[in-house]
Amino acid sequence: MRFPSLVPVLAGAALLAPTSPPAAAVPHGVRREAPVSAAELRARTRDCAQVSHGRYREDAGGPAEVRVCANRGAVFWKADMDIDCDGRPGTRCNRRTDPDFSPATAFPQSDGRPLDAERLPYIVIPAAGPRWDHRAHGVRGGSVAAVLYGERVRYAVVGDTGPRDLIGEASYATARALGIDPDPHAGGASSGVTYIVFPDTRARPIEDHDDAVAQGEELARKFVGRTG
């Protein structure tokens, strides 16, 4: 149904609405560097020096095929993405929407409360065990990560741990940012996700996504060999 009588009103409202602020000017002679692409990052993860003692399953009862690798100062793996809705309950992450919901995350935010999976992009790593002790490779709560899916690159932090034999999980917010269905019950991606963690880094505080992005972009440039 069309409402022609509303057109003048809407047009007037549009004229009165505040405009977006202009983009910050780039100083003369300074070139704005293009963001690191998913293709560039994937190229650096083709070679795998395996650091896990064995391989992980993506799902309980599935085959153990995923290796944790290292290359050029980063740790990475390629897997599926299950949706982690744990932490502070919200409208989309709670006991009603997620039968496996837990009101806690392994790594809390700076005020001691659990992380907010609906708002904070974070990834889940396997709990430390004989297969792989992430702490021995400089990976801990708050470590900065890049997550790739299709042509998208999004930055996140290490925010939770999962079972010792499973890998391939990230928060509701991470999935949504990558264009993956974030529904904790029926969403996720069956394959095609690359997780890259930069050891000995940390977003401060862990819930500061802007800091994770700023660090992630710089670390990604170094990882792919951009030096200029």
Residue frames relative to the residue before (quaternion, step in Angstrom):
aa qw qx qy qz dx dy dz
M 1.0000 0.0000 0.0000 0.0000 0.00 0.00 0.00
R 0.2547 -0.7760 0.5608 0.1360 3.57 -0.93 0.87
F 0.1867 -0.7794 0.5926 0.0806 3.56 -1.14 0.66
P 0.1317 -0.8444 0.5132 0.0786 3.61 0.37 1.23
S 0.6124 0.5829 -0.3658 0.3891 3.59 1.08 -0.60
L 0.6475 0.5316 -0.3200 0.4424 3.58 1.21 -0.40
V 0.4912 0.7033 -0.4266 0.2866 3.58 1.18 -0.39
P 0.6816 0.4722 -0.3280 0.4526 3.65 0.75 -0.89
V 0.6395 0.5323 -0.3382 0.4397 3.57 0.99 -0.82
L 0.6776 0.4884 -0.2949 0.4641 3.54 0.90 -0.95
A 0.6305 0.5327 -0.3410 0.4499 3.56 1.00 -0.77
G 0.6627 0.5000 -0.3145 0.4603 3.57 0.96 -0.84
A 0.6350 0.5293 -0.3278 0.4574 3.54 1.04 -0.79
A 0.6361 0.5326 -0.3339 0.4474 3.54 1.03 -0.78
L 0.6530 0.5165 -0.3216 0.4511 3.55 1.02 -0.77
L 0.7029 0.4610 -0.2642 0.4728 3.57 1.11 -0.71
A 0.5515 0.6361 -0.3950 0.3677 3.59 1.20 -0.47
P 0.5176 -0.6404 0.4565 0.3372 3.60 -0.97 0.73
T 0.4053 -0.7072 0.5282 0.2381 3.53 -1.04 0.76
S 0.5903 -0.5629 0.4313 0.3856 3.56 -1.21 0.44
P 0.5194 -0.6342 0.4561 0.3465 3.60 -1.00 0.71
P 0.5534 -0.6194 0.4293 0.3547 3.57 -1.03 0.68
A 0.5730 -0.5880 0.4418 0.3615 3.55 -1.14 0.63
A 0.5810 -0.5937 0.4247 0.3599 3.54 -1.08 0.73
A 0.4624 -0.6916 0.4845 0.2703 3.53 -0.92 0.93
V 0.3572 -0.7049 0.5711 0.2222 3.54 -1.08 0.77
P 0.5007 -0.6674 0.4489 0.3200 3.63 -0.70 0.98
H 0.5975 -0.5852 0.4152 0.3581 3.54 -1.08 0.75
G 0.8031 0.2632 -0.2108 0.4912 3.55 -0.89 0.96
V 0.6470 0.4795 -0.3234 0.4968 3.60 1.28 -0.13
R 0.2551 -0.7840 0.5517 0.1261 3.58 -0.73 1.07
R 0.3814 -0.7063 0.5468 0.2381 3.56 -0.90 0.95
E 0.3175 -0.7822 0.5056 0.1780 3.58 -0.54 1.16
A 0.4863 -0.6677 0.4849 0.2873 3.55 -0.98 0.89
P 0.5542 -0.6054 0.4413 0.3627 3.60 -1.05 0.67
V 0.5539 -0.5813 0.4732 0.3624 3.55 -1.20 0.53
S 0.3466 -0.7700 0.5058 0.1764 3.56 -0.81 1.00
A 0.6401 -0.5059 0.4108 0.4068 3.54 -1.31 0.29
A 0.6310 0.5422 -0.3383 0.4399 3.58 1.01 -0.78
E 0.6437 0.5173 -0.3278 0.4589 3.60 0.96 -0.80
L 0.6835 0.4853 -0.2908 0.4612 3.55 0.90 -0.90
R 0.6439 0.5194 -0.3308 0.4542 3.59 0.96 -0.80
A 0.6106 0.5674 -0.3538 0.4243 3.56 1.02 -0.74
R 0.6917 0.4688 -0.2717 0.4774 3.58 1.10 -0.68
T 0.6931 0.4433 -0.2881 0.4900 3.59 1.23 -0.13
R 0.3976 0.7249 -0.4779 0.2967 3.58 1.21 0.29
D 0.7267 0.3623 -0.2194 0.5408 3.56 1.04 -0.75
C 0.1140 -0.8195 0.5616 0.0106 3.55 -0.78 1.06
A 0.0970 -0.7208 0.6842 0.0535 3.51 -0.85 1.09
Q 0.2928 -0.8145 0.4713 0.1693 3.57 -0.07 1.30
V 0.1435 -0.7947 0.5866 0.0610 3.55 -0.90 1.01
S 0.5991 0.5281 -0.3775 0.4687 3.59 1.22 -0.17
H 0.3883 -0.7015 0.5491 0.2356 3.54 -1.13 0.72
G 0.7775 0.0866 -0.0978 0.6152 3.51 0.44 1.26
R 0.4744 -0.6776 0.4956 0.2650 3.54 -1.33 -0.03
Y 0.4356 -0.7111 0.5092 0.2130 3.52 -1.30 0.55
R 0.4083 -0.6466 0.5801 0.2805 3.51 -1.33 0.39
E 0.4211 -0.6756 0.5359 0.2811 3.55 -1.18 0.57
D 0.7867 0.0848 -0.0263 0.6109 3.56 1.13 -0.69
A 0.6129 -0.5561 0.4074 0.3862 3.56 -1.13 0.61
G 0.8086 0.2404 -0.2056 0.4960 3.54 -0.86 1.00
G 0.5885 0.5834 -0.3672 0.4224 3.58 1.27 -0.17
P 0.6609 -0.5041 0.3626 0.4214 3.59 -1.26 0.10
A 0.4060 -0.6885 0.5441 0.2553 3.56 -1.13 0.67
E 0.1417 0.8343 -0.5081 0.1603 3.57 -0.13 1.31
V 0.6510 0.5525 -0.3166 0.4132 3.62 1.17 -0.39
R 0.1901 -0.7755 0.5966 0.0806 3.52 -0.84 1.08
V 0.3034 -0.6785 0.6251 0.2385 3.55 -1.22 0.54
C 0.1188 -0.8331 0.5401 -0.0152 3.52 -0.64 1.20
A 0.1805 -0.7494 0.6196 0.1482 3.54 -1.34 0.16
N 0.1691 0.7607 -0.6141 0.1252 3.53 -1.12 0.73
R 0.8619 0.0274 -0.0409 0.5047 3.55 -1.00 0.88
G 0.7374 -0.4628 0.2380 0.4307 3.55 0.91 0.91
A 0.6725 0.4325 -0.3136 0.5122 3.60 1.20 0.29
V 0.3052 -0.7072 0.6057 0.1994 3.54 -1.30 0.43
F 0.0770 0.8307 -0.5441 0.0886 3.61 -0.80 0.88
W 0.0362 -0.7611 0.6463 0.0420 3.51 -1.39 0.31
K 0.2765 -0.7405 0.5937 0.1507 3.53 -1.30 0.49
A 0.1611 0.8036 -0.5392 0.1935 3.53 -0.58 1.17
D 0.6333 -0.4559 0.4183 0.4648 3.52 -1.27 -0.49
M 0.2995 -0.7178 0.5625 0.2806 3.59 -1.20 -0.38
D 0.1206 -0.7321 0.6688 0.0474 3.50 -0.77 1.16
I 0.4589 -0.7081 0.4766 0.2466 3.57 -1.16 0.62
D 0.1917 -0.7565 0.6192 0.0867 3.54 -0.85 1.09
C 0.0687 -0.8055 0.5886 -0.0049 3.56 -0.66 1.17
D 0.3829 0.7556 -0.4644 0.2584 3.58 1.25 0.20
G 0.5870 0.5798 -0.4410 0.3533 3.53 -1.32 0.32
R 0.8085 -0.2108 0.1770 0.5202 3.53 -1.12 -0.69
P 0.4081 -0.7287 0.4859 0.2577 3.61 -0.70 1.00
G 0.0233 -0.7847 0.6193 -0.0070 3.54 -1.15 0.73
T 0.7568 -0.3742 0.2619 0.4677 3.55 -1.22 -0.32
R 0.7587 0.3611 -0.1894 0.5080 3.59 1.12 -0.64
C 0.7523 0.2770 -0.1631 0.5751 3.58 1.20 -0.44
N 0.3810 0.6867 -0.5330 0.3152 3.55 -0.32 1.27
R 0.7236 -0.4460 0.2953 0.4363 3.58 -1.25 0.06
R 0.6317 0.5343 -0.3423 0.4454 3.59 1.12 -0.52
T 0.7364 0.4148 -0.2353 0.4799 3.60 0.92 -0.89
D 0.7907 0.2048 -0.0882 0.5702 3.59 1.15 -0.60
P 0.3465 -0.7684 0.4972 0.2055 3.62 -0.35 1.17
D 0.7220 0.4088 -0.2419 0.5031 3.60 1.15 -0.55
F 0.2960 0.7979 -0.4852 0.2008 3.58 1.24 0.29
S 0.0607 -0.7577 0.6488 0.0347 3.53 -1.12 0.84
P 0.4026 -0.7447 0.4761 0.2380 3.64 -0.82 0.89
A 0.6754 0.4455 -0.2926 0.5097 3.59 1.20 0.38
T 0.1650 -0.7302 0.6472 0.1441 3.54 -1.32 0.38
A 0.6294 -0.5711 0.3681 0.3771 3.57 -1.09 0.66
F 0.7766 0.2142 -0.1074 0.5827 3.55 1.08 -0.75
P 0.2610 -0.7973 0.5248 0.1443 3.61 -0.47 1.15
Q 0.5474 -0.5752 0.4701 0.3853 3.54 -1.28 0.17
S 0.7675 -0.4387 0.2210 0.4119 3.56 -1.29 0.23
D 0.6973 0.4450 -0.2856 0.4839 3.62 1.12 -0.47
G 0.6227 -0.5799 0.3240 0.4135 3.57 1.29 0.21
R 0.5757 0.5830 -0.3925 0.4179 3.59 1.21 -0.23
P 0.6048 -0.5475 0.4154 0.4023 3.62 -1.17 0.41
L 0.5898 -0.5576 0.4461 0.3771 3.54 -1.27 0.37
D 0.4010 -0.6942 0.5505 0.2328 3.53 -1.31 0.43
A 0.2920 -0.8051 0.4922 0.1559 3.59 -0.15 1.30
E 0.6170 0.5619 -0.3505 0.4252 3.58 1.11 -0.56
R 0.7891 0.3398 -0.1468 0.4902 3.57 1.05 -0.76
L 0.7598 0.3808 -0.2019 0.4867 3.59 1.01 -0.75
P 0.3326 -0.7180 0.5696 0.2221 3.60 -0.76 0.96
Y 0.2042 0.7552 -0.6049 0.1489 3.55 -0.67 1.11
I 0.3180 -0.7207 0.5782 0.2124 3.54 -1.29 0.37
V 0.3772 -0.7014 0.5664 0.2122 3.52 -1.34 0.42
I 0.1332 -0.7795 0.6079 0.0713 3.57 -0.94 0.90
P 0.5855 -0.5643 0.4212 0.4017 3.61 -1.12 0.45
A 0.5480 -0.5845 0.4766 0.3618 3.57 -1.09 0.65
A 0.5989 -0.5918 0.3999 0.3621 3.56 -1.05 0.78
G 0.1823 0.7728 -0.5880 0.1544 3.54 -0.94 0.92
P 0.7496 -0.4019 0.2647 0.4544 3.58 -1.25 -0.05
R 0.6088 0.5564 -0.3701 0.4276 3.59 1.11 -0.50
W 0.7674 -0.1778 0.1249 0.6032 3.57 1.05 -0.80
D 0.1508 -0.7538 0.6351 0.0761 3.52 -0.90 1.02
H 0.3293 -0.7935 0.4781 0.1828 3.56 -0.13 1.28
R 0.6024 0.5903 -0.3585 0.4001 3.58 1.10 -0.66
A 0.6322 0.5431 -0.3298 0.4434 3.57 1.11 -0.66
H 0.7281 0.3784 -0.2284 0.5239 3.58 1.25 -0.30
G 0.6249 -0.6053 0.3266 0.3694 3.56 1.16 0.60
V 0.5313 0.6024 -0.4150 0.4274 3.59 1.22 0.42
R 0.1353 0.7853 -0.5852 0.1503 3.55 -0.77 1.08
G 0.7173 -0.4001 0.3174 0.4739 3.56 -1.26 -0.05
G 0.7823 0.2889 -0.2374 0.4981 3.56 -0.82 1.02
S 0.4427 0.6780 -0.4752 0.3441 3.60 1.22 -0.11
V 0.4501 -0.7055 0.4881 0.2478 3.55 -1.00 0.89
A 0.0569 -0.8069 0.5878 -0.0124 3.57 -0.97 0.90
A 0.2410 -0.6998 0.6457 0.1878 3.52 -1.35 0.43
V 0.1122 -0.7859 0.6065 0.0435 3.57 -0.95 0.89
L 0.1422 -0.8132 0.5635 0.0308 3.57 -0.79 1.08
Y 0.1325 0.7531 -0.6399 0.0763 3.53 -1.10 0.78
G 0.7976 0.0129 -0.0648 0.5996 3.56 -0.53 1.15
E 0.7644 -0.3020 0.2515 0.5112 3.55 -0.78 -1.04
R 0.5679 0.6227 -0.3754 0.3857 3.58 1.25 0.06
V 0.1134 -0.7399 0.6600 0.0639 3.52 -1.21 0.76
R 0.0485 0.7841 -0.6171 0.0457 3.57 -0.81 0.97
Y 0.3298 -0.7510 0.5449 0.1744 3.54 -1.10 0.75
A 0.0326 -0.7971 0.5997 -0.0623 3.51 -1.05 0.89
V 0.3701 -0.6782 0.5647 0.2901 3.54 -1.32 -0.26
V 0.5184 -0.5509 0.5231 0.3926 3.55 -1.31 0.18
G 0.0061 -0.8659 0.4976 -0.0498 3.58 -0.47 1.18
D 0.8086 0.0993 -0.0380 0.5786 3.59 1.15 -0.35
T 0.2876 -0.7246 0.5908 0.2080 3.54 -1.30 0.24
G 0.2212 -0.7702 0.5872 0.1139 3.54 -1.24 0.60
P 0.7854 -0.2878 0.2238 0.5002 3.59 -1.24 -0.33
R 0.5931 -0.6262 0.3902 0.3224 3.55 -1.12 0.71
D 0.7523 0.3873 -0.2212 0.4848 3.59 1.14 -0.44
L 0.6809 0.4660 -0.2853 0.4877 3.61 1.28 0.05
I 0.0316 -0.7863 0.6171 -0.0003 3.56 -1.17 0.64
G 0.6549 0.5121 -0.3788 0.4066 3.57 -1.20 0.55
E 0.5206 0.6103 -0.4259 0.4185 3.58 0.48 1.19
A 0.0460 0.7860 -0.6144 0.0514 3.55 -1.14 0.70
S 0.6562 -0.5524 0.3581 0.3687 3.54 -1.25 0.39
Y 0.7030 -0.4371 0.3720 0.4199 3.51 -1.37 0.35
A 0.6881 0.4984 -0.2842 0.4443 3.59 0.85 -0.99
T 0.6252 0.5301 -0.3416 0.4598 3.60 1.03 -0.70
A 0.6631 0.5055 -0.3078 0.4583 3.56 0.86 -0.95
R 0.6610 0.5147 -0.3115 0.4485 3.57 0.86 -0.93
A 0.6633 0.5121 -0.3079 0.4506 3.58 0.96 -0.85
L 0.7029 0.4500 -0.2559 0.4879 3.58 1.14 -0.61
G 0.5247 -0.6430 0.4112 0.3771 3.59 1.24 -0.06
I 0.4818 0.6332 -0.4432 0.4129 3.57 1.25 0.46
D 0.5536 -0.5972 0.4570 0.3578 3.57 -1.03 0.75
P 0.2381 -0.8279 0.4916 0.1273 3.64 -0.46 1.14
D 0.3726 0.7424 -0.4943 0.2563 3.60 1.21 0.04
P 0.4151 -0.7533 0.4461 0.2473 3.63 -0.58 1.08
H 0.6836 0.4827 -0.2869 0.4664 3.58 1.19 -0.43
A 0.8364 0.1521 -0.0394 0.5251 3.59 0.85 -0.96
G 0.5822 0.6226 -0.3646 0.3748 3.59 1.23 -0.09
G 0.4365 0.6959 -0.5151 0.2449 3.53 -1.29 -0.47
A 0.3644 -0.6889 0.5755 0.2479 3.53 -1.37 -0.10
S 0.4464 -0.7315 0.4547 0.2426 3.56 -0.86 0.97
S 0.7888 -0.0523 0.0468 0.6106 3.61 1.22 -0.37
G 0.7007 0.5525 -0.3066 0.3313 3.53 -1.35 -0.19
V 0.5788 0.5662 -0.3930 0.4358 3.60 1.19 0.32
T 0.1356 -0.7744 0.6144 0.0660 3.56 -0.95 0.94
Y 0.1546 -0.7785 0.6066 0.0455 3.54 -0.88 1.06
I 0.0235 -0.7926 0.6089 -0.0204 3.60 -0.71 1.07
V 0.0829 -0.7977 0.5970 0.0184 3.59 -0.68 1.10
F 0.2820 -0.7534 0.5752 0.1485 3.54 -0.95 0.94
P 0.3580 -0.7777 0.4760 0.2011 3.61 -0.34 1.25
D 0.8395 0.2082 -0.1689 0.4727 3.51 -1.32 0.52
T 0.5409 0.5393 -0.4465 0.4660 3.55 1.03 0.86
R 0.0019 0.7988 -0.6016 -0.0049 3.55 -1.24 0.30
A 0.3540 -0.6853 0.5934 0.2301 3.54 -0.97 0.90
R 0.0874 -0.8066 0.5844 0.0137 3.57 -0.88 0.95
P 0.4686 -0.3860 -0.7604 0.2308 1.45 -0.89 2.36
I 0.7278 -0.4526 0.2864 0.4284 3.55 -1.26 0.29
E 0.7047 0.4702 -0.2728 0.4560 3.61 1.05 -0.70
D 0.5313 0.6216 -0.4148 0.3991 3.61 1.26 0.02
H 0.2142 -0.8204 0.5182 0.1120 3.57 0.03 1.28
D 0.6011 0.5663 -0.3657 0.4292 3.60 1.03 -0.69
D 0.6490 0.5029 -0.3182 0.4740 3.58 1.01 -0.78
A 0.6302 0.5277 -0.3330 0.4621 3.60 1.00 -0.79
V 0.6612 0.5009 -0.3083 0.4656 3.58 0.96 -0.84
A 0.6580 0.5130 -0.3183 0.4501 3.59 0.87 -0.91
Q 0.6761 0.4643 -0.2912 0.4925 3.58 0.92 -0.89
G 0.6529 0.5432 -0.3204 0.4195 3.57 0.92 -0.92
E 0.6556 0.5127 -0.3245 0.4495 3.57 0.90 -0.84
E 0.6696 0.4855 -0.2996 0.4756 3.58 0.95 -0.83
L 0.6639 0.4986 -0.3029 0.4679 3.59 0.93 -0.86
A 0.6343 0.5283 -0.3297 0.4580 3.58 1.03 -0.74
R 0.6258 0.5319 -0.3389 0.4588 3.59 1.00 -0.76
K 0.6655 0.4865 -0.3000 0.4801 3.56 0.95 -0.82
F 0.6393 0.5534 -0.3215 0.4263 3.56 0.98 -0.87
V 0.7430 0.3858 -0.2229 0.4995 3.60 0.95 -0.79
G 0.5931 -0.6340 0.3439 0.3576 3.57 1.26 0.10
R 0.4209 0.6681 -0.5061 0.3469 3.56 1.12 0.46
T 0.0782 -0.8363 0.5426 -0.0075 3.54 -0.50 1.18
G 0.6661 0.5176 -0.3074 0.4404 3.56 1.19 -0.41
